[in-house]
Amino acid sequence: MPSKTNPKSKSPRVAISLELGWAYKRHLEVYSGCQKYADEVGWDCSINPAADQILARGAGRVPFDGVIARATTSLAQAAKKAKVPLVNVWMNSPTVGLPSVFADFEASGVMAATHLLARGFRRFGYLGFQRDLDSQQQYVGFRSIVRSAGYPCTVHRVVRNCGDGKAEGWEAFVAGLHEWVDTWELPIGVFVCQDLFCRYLMDVCRAKGLHVSQDVAIVGTHNETEICNAPSPSLTSIDLGFGQVGYRAAALLDQLMAGGAVLTGPVLVPPAELISRQSTDIYATNDPLVARALRFIAENGHRRIQVTHVASAVATTRRTLERRFSVSMGRSIAGEITRLRLERAKRRMVETDASMKDVAIEAGFRSADHFGKVFARVEGVSPTQFREAHQKAFPARV
């Protein structure tokens, strides 16, 4: 017998079940995207972590017209029995065949590999989870780019709950990281499945005397800003666009509630962007003099340093350093200083509401006017245009 909805309700009633109590940024962004769509179309939208149990009661009126969730088996079964449309946003869900919207993890792997290749790295590593589909797809994208460029990639996989606080499991996890790092040939660019695991890896690198980003450059996933921004070095990470995942999931649910056909495969949302920070603020080189110069620039680029300061710091002449830097990097020392300053300025513009004057001074430019001219020349847009484009959480409704 078909389920009954409330005939007096003017707005569709939608339940959101996303395990928000975990407070992961990605879960909160999915919720934000869902709610944005709901506000635009006038849904009666509510958080309901017990949607599966409520639907399973099956007594009288069905309380929802649709559900968006990290779908569990029990929720999928209850929604099917109650004939309530359900959209899944959890790639590792144990259910199969549900209408789904996911972040494109394979594309994030491509993005990370491209970024590290552009930084001059020729040896690569991937740290991911053993059985998770998102991690597997991420590695597929990363490996495809690295291998097509003709370079090796070492892989280390761990169980997802290795950091749950149990001493035995934690010690085994850290020991495994130490053993993996011991196999590396430096310098190396490493892509990691989650930002927190980047911090675990950084701790091991520090214990072994390795410099991030000179010896090892690290790219994380999810752009959990509190984890990425502190402590130093800050962490380069990929924003997977989970706000759009939620928004597109709500749009798909809207179609299903209107009687639209179920899609044969998941909707994949491309990554929003890679946010470059200190963990990849370097270019790999085999010239030890240039390597020392790059390290000095990375650590001091936000100050008012000049080429002469860099040459003095590495105890050589300006002419010698400029020649070797150009041969090794294919760019000038001044150009590298400017690049790092612009990267720092872009992070500040996207992640804060600081004034352009403060952004300019903190990045190492002498004034906001000078910063604006350099930025427009290199990036092709003004700082204000860049900020407006990259602070938009959601494009126009699809």
SULJODA-V832684 format. One record per residue. N is the residue number from 1. RES is the residue in three letters. PHI is phi as a letter, one per 30 degrees, with the letter a starting at -180 (* if undefined). BURIAL is I if it has 9 or more other ideal C-beta (glycine too) atoms within 8 Angstrom, else O. Layout:
N;RES;PHI;BURIAL, N;RES;PHI;BURIAL
//
This chain:
1;MET;*;O, 2;PRO;e;O, 3;SER;d;O, 4;LYS;c;O, 5;THR;c;I, 6;ASN;d;O, 7;PRO;d;O, 8;LYS;d;O, 9;SER;d;I, 10;LYS;d;O, 11;SER;c;O, 12;PRO;e;I, 13;ARG;c;I, 14;VAL;b;I, 15;ALA;c;I, 16;ILE;c;I, 17;SER;b;I, 18;LEU;b;I, 19;GLU;h;O, 20;LEU;d;I, 21;GLY;d;O, 22;TRP;d;O, 23;ALA;i;O, 24;TYR;d;O, 25;LYS;e;I, 26;ARG;d;I, 27;HIS;d;I, 28;LEU;d;I, 29;GLU;d;I, 30;VAL;d;I, 31;TYR;e;I, 32;SER;d;I, 33;GLY;d;I, 34;CYS;e;I, 35;GLN;d;I, 36;LYS;d;I, 37;TYR;d;I, 38;ALA;e;I, 39;ASP;d;O, 40;GLU;d;O, 41;VAL;c;O, 42;GLY;i;O, 43;TRP;d;I, 44;ASP;c;O, 45;CYS;c;I, 46;SER;b;O, 47;ILE;d;I, 48;ASN;b;I, 49;PRO;d;O, 50;ALA;c;O, 51;ALA;e;I, 52;ASP;d;I, 53;GLN;d;I, 54;ILE;d;I, 55;LEU;d;I, 56;ALA;d;I, 57;ARG;d;O, 58;GLY;h;O, 59;ALA;c;O, 60;GLY;i;O, 61;ARG;d;O, 62;VAL;d;I, 63;PRO;d;O, 64;PHE;b;I, 65;ASP;c;I, 66;GLY;a;I, 67;VAL;b;I, 68;ILE;c;I, 69;ALA;a;I, 70;ARG;d;I, 71;ALA;d;I, 72;THR;d;I, 73;THR;d;O, 74;SER;d;I, 75;LEU;d;I, 76;ALA;d;I, 77;GLN;d;I, 78;ALA;d;I, 79;ALA;d;I, 80;LYS;d;O, 81;LYS;d;I, 82;ALA;d;I, 83;LYS;h;O, 84;VAL;c;I, 85;PRO;e;I, 86;LEU;b;I, 87;VAL;c;I, 88;ASN;c;I, 89;VAL;b;I, 90;TRP;c;O, 91;MET;d;I, 92;ASN;c;O, 93;SER;e;I, 94;PRO;d;O, 95;THR;d;I, 96;VAL;b;O, 97;GLY;i;O, 98;LEU;d;I, 99;PRO;e;I, 100;SER;b;I, 101;VAL;b;I, 102;PHE;b;I, 103;ALA;d;I, 104;ASP;d;I, 105;PHE;d;I, 106;GLU;d;I, 107;ALA;d;I, 108;SER;d;I, 109;GLY;d;I, 110;VAL;d;I, 111;MET;d;I, 112;ALA;d;I, 113;ALA;d;I, 114;THR;d;I, 115;HIS;d;I, 116;LEU;d;I, 117;LEU;d;I, 118;ALA;d;O, 119;ARG;d;I, 120;GLY;j;I, 121;PHE;d;I, 122;ARG;b;O, 123;ARG;b;I, 124;PHE;b;I, 125;GLY;b;I, 126;TYR;b;I, 127;LEU;c;I, 128;GLY;b;I, 129;PHE;d;I, 130;GLN;d;I, 131;ARG;c;O, 132;ASP;d;I, 133;LEU;d;O, 134;ASP;d;I, 135;SER;d;I, 136;GLN;d;I, 137;GLN;d;I, 138;GLN;e;I, 139;TYR;d;I, 140;VAL;e;I, 141;GLY;d;I, 142;PHE;d;I, 143;ARG;d;I, 144;SER;d;I, 145;ILE;d;I, 146;VAL;d;I, 147;ARG;d;I, 148;SER;d;O, 149;ALA;d;O, 150;GLY;i;O, 151;TYR;c;I, 152;PRO;d;O, 153;CYS;b;I, 154;THR;c;I, 155;VAL;b;I, 156;HIS;b;I, 157;ARG;c;O, 158;VAL;b;I, 159;VAL;d;O, 160;ARG;d;O, 161;ASN;c;O, 162;CYS;d;I, 163;GLY;c;I, 164;ASP;d;O, 165;GLY;j;O, 166;LYS;d;O, 167;ALA;e;O, 168;GLU;d;O, 169;GLY;d;I, 170;TRP;d;I, 171;GLU;d;O, 172;ALA;d;I, 173;PHE;d;I, 174;VAL;d;I, 175;ALA;d;O, 176;GLY;d;I, 177;LEU;d;I, 178;HIS;e;I, 179;GLU;d;O, 180;TRP;d;I, 181;VAL;d;I, 182;ASP;d;O, 183;THR;d;O, 184;TRP;d;I, 185;GLU;c;O, 186;LEU;c;O, 187;PRO;d;I, 188;ILE;b;I, 189;GLY;c;I, 190;VAL;b;I, 191;PHE;c;I, 192;VAL;b;I, 193;CYS;d;I, 194;GLN;b;I, 195;ASP;e;I, 196;LEU;d;I, 197;PHE;d;I, 198;CYS;d;I, 199;ARG;d;I, 200;TYR;d;I, 201;LEU;d;I, 202;MET;d;I, 203;ASP;d;O, 204;VAL;d;I, 205;CYS;d;I, 206;ARG;d;I, 207;ALA;d;O, 208;LYS;c;I, 209;GLY;i;O, 210;LEU;d;I, 211;HIS;c;I, 212;VAL;c;I, 213;SER;c;I, 214;GLN;d;I, 215;ASP;d;I, 216;VAL;b;I, 217;ALA;c;I, 218;ILE;b;I, 219;VAL;c;I, 220;GLY;c;I, 221;THR;b;I, 222;HIS;j;I, 223;ASN;h;I, 224;GLU;d;I, 225;THR;d;O, 226;GLU;d;O, 227;ILE;d;I, 228;CYS;d;I, 229;ASN;d;I, 230;ALA;a;O, 231;PRO;d;O, 232;SER;d;O, 233;PRO;d;I, 234;SER;d;I, 235;LEU;c;I, 236;THR;d;I, 237;SER;a;I, 238;ILE;c;I, 239;ASP;d;I, 240;LEU;d;I, 241;GLY;i;I, 242;PHE;d;I, 243;GLY;d;I, 244;GLN;d;I, 245;VAL;e;I, 246;GLY;d;I, 247;TYR;d;I, 248;ARG;d;I, 249;ALA;d;I, 250;ALA;d;I, 251;ALA;d;I, 252;LEU;d;I, 253;LEU;d;I, 254;ASP;e;I, 255;GLN;d;O, 256;LEU;d;I, 257;MET;d;I, 258;ALA;d;O, 259;GLY;j;O, 260;GLY;d;O, 261;ALA;d;O, 262;VAL;d;O, 263;LEU;d;O, 264;THR;d;O, 265;GLY;b;O, 266;PRO;d;O, 267;VAL;d;I, 268;LEU;c;I, 269;VAL;c;I, 270;PRO;d;O, 271;PRO;e;I, 272;ALA;d;O, 273;GLU;a;O, 274;LEU;c;I, 275;ILE;c;I, 276;SER;d;I, 277;ARG;b;I, 278;GLN;d;I, 279;SER;d;I, 280;THR;b;I, 281;ASP;d;I, 282;ILE;a;I, 283;TYR;c;O, 284;ALA;d;I, 285;THR;a;I, 286;ASN;c;O, 287;ASP;d;I, 288;PRO;d;O, 289;LEU;d;I, 290;VAL;d;I, 291;ALA;d;I, 292;ARG;d;I, 293;ALA;d;I, 294;LEU;d;I, 295;ARG;d;I, 296;PHE;d;I, 297;ILE;d;I, 298;ALA;d;I, 299;GLU;d;O, 300;ASN;b;I, 301;GLY;d;I, 302;HIS;d;I, 303;ARG;d;O, 304;ARG;d;O, 305;ILE;d;I, 306;GLN;b;O, 307;VAL;e;I, 308;THR;d;O, 309;HIS;d;I, 310;VAL;d;I, 311;ALA;d;I, 312;SER;d;O, 313;ALA;d;I, 314;VAL;c;I, 315;ALA;h;O, 316;THR;b;O, 317;THR;d;O, 318;ARG;d;O, 319;ARG;d;O, 320;THR;d;I, 321;LEU;d;I, 322;GLU;d;I, 323;ARG;d;O, 324;ARG;d;I, 325;PHE;d;I, 326;SER;d;I, 327;VAL;d;O, 328;SER;d;I, 329;MET;c;I, 330;GLY;i;O, 331;ARG;a;O, 332;SER;d;O, 333;ILE;d;I, 334;ALA;d;O, 335;GLY;d;O, 336;GLU;d;I, 337;ILE;d;I, 338;THR;d;I, 339;ARG;e;I, 340;LEU;d;I, 341;ARG;d;I, 342;LEU;d;I, 343;GLU;d;I, 344;ARG;d;I, 345;ALA;d;I, 346;LYS;d;I, 347;ARG;d;I, 348;ARG;d;I, 349;MET;d;I, 350;VAL;d;I, 351;GLU;c;O, 352;THR;b;O, 353;ASP;c;O, 354;ALA;e;I, 355;SER;d;O, 356;MET;d;I, 357;LYS;d;O, 358;ASP;d;I, 359;VAL;e;I, 360;ALA;d;I, 361;ILE;d;I, 362;GLU;d;I, 363;ALA;d;I, 364;GLY;j;I, 365;PHE;d;I, 366;ARG;d;O, 367;SER;a;I, 368;ALA;d;I, 369;ASP;d;O, 370;HIS;d;I, 371;PHE;e;I, 372;GLY;d;I, 373;LYS;d;O, 374;VAL;d;I, 375;PHE;d;I, 376;ALA;d;I, 377;ARG;d;O, 378;VAL;d;O, 379;GLU;c;O, 380;GLY;i;O, 381;VAL;b;O, 382;SER;d;O, 383;PRO;e;I, 384;THR;d;O, 385;GLN;d;O, 386;PHE;d;I, 387;ARG;d;I, 388;GLU;d;O, 389;ALA;d;O, 390;HIS;c;I, 391;GLN;c;O, 392;LYS;d;O, 393;ALA;d;O, 394;PHE;b;I, 395;PRO;d;O, 396;ALA;d;O, 397;ARG;d;O, 398;VAL;c;O
//
